[in-house]
Amino acid sequence: MSSEPISLDQALASFTERWSPRIVAAVNDYDVRVAKVEGEHVWHVHDHTDEFFLVLEGELHISLRESAGERTVTLPKGSVFTVPRGTEHKPHARVSSEILVFEPTGTLSVGDRHDEVPSHVDATTGHALSRRA
């Protein structure tokens, strides 16, 4: 990790892939990841950790399957939301959007349990940020 400031704009400009997060910083045992998103992710669950989302640009929707039923939260630019551990969820974006995600280092982007992963979703623990960012 860099001991210098990281420009999120430059970090996001360093890649084009959707649903393929880049690690921009570490805080204790947590990764700070940025991603470009559009279309649908996959239904998945993180059994042992919450997942924090911050929308940097655009709008993110997160469908949740909870004991009371299924619902979708909408996060416009500047909004934050935490999906509680053990909650099945599926992020999706109708327009090209940019997000920041905060979760424990080594957390797989498709969770511990998930539906079949489509080809446009990267099942990863996060990619290193390009040196040019």
N, C-alpha and C positions, 0 to 999 in steps of 0.2 A: 504494500500500500504506500501511496505517496505521502510524504510529510509536507506537501505543498497544497494550497487550495485547489479544488477541482471545480471547473466550470461545468455545471449540468448541461448548459446549452452545447458546449463543445463535446462533452461526453455523448450526448444524444446524437450529435452530428457525425460521430465517428462510426456509426453503423446504420444499416437499413433494415435488418431483419425484424419481423414482428414476433412478439411473444418469445423473445430471446434476451433475457435480462443480462445487463453488464454490472459488475460490482464496482461501485465508485468510491466506497469507503467501508471501513470496519469500525464498529463501536463495541468494545469488549468482545463478546462472542457472537456478535450480530453482524450481518452484511447489510449495507445500504445498496440497493440495486435500482437501476433505472431500466425502463423498457419502453419500446414503442409497441402499441397494441392497436389492432383493428380486427373486426370479426369476432369469432367466438373462441374461447379457450376450451377447457374440458372440465366436466364435473369432477371434483376431487376433494379430498379431505386431508388436512394436516392433523394427525392424531394427537401430537404432543406440543403444538405451538400455535399461538395466535398468528395472524398475518395482517400486517398494517399496510394500508394503501394511501398514497397521497397523489392526487391528480394534478400534474404539472401543466398539462395542455389538453384541450378537448373535454371528453366526458366518458366516464366509465360506469358501466352497470354491473352489479354483482347479484346474481340470482343465488338465493339461499334456500336450503331445505332444512327447516327447523321443526321442532316437535309440534308447533302450532300450524305447520303447513309450509308451502313454498311462497316466497316473496322476493321481490327484486328491489334493491336500493340503487339510487342514481346519485352519482358523485360528479358534480360539475367541477370545472377547473378551480383549484384551491381547496377542495374538500378532502377530508380524511375519513377513513372508516377502518375499523378493525374487525376481521372475521374471527370469531372465537374458535379456539382449538376444538376439533371434533365436529365442526359444522361443515356439511357438504356444501360446496359453492362452485359457481361457474362465472368467472368474469367475462364480459363481452363489451365491445365498443362498436357503435354504429358508424363512427367517423374515426379517422386516424387520430390517436391520442397518445399522450406520454405520461407515464406514471413512475412513482418512486415507491419501492416496497422495502420494508424493514422486517427482517426475520433472522432466526439463528443461522449462523454459518453452516453450510452443508445441507440446508433444507432444499429438497427437490421441488422444482417449480410446478410439478404435477402432483405434489403431495405424497402421502403414504399409500393411499388407495385412490384409484381413478378409473374413469372410463377409458376406452381405447383412445390413444393419443393420436390426433390427426397430424398429417405431415407438416402443417403450418405452425405447429406448437413445438417448441424446443423443450424437451425434458432434460433440465440441467440444474445444477446447483449454482449457476451463474458463471458468466465468462469474465475473464480479466478484461479490464478496460484497455483499449489500444493506447499506446504510448503517446500518440499525437493529440489525445484529448486533454 
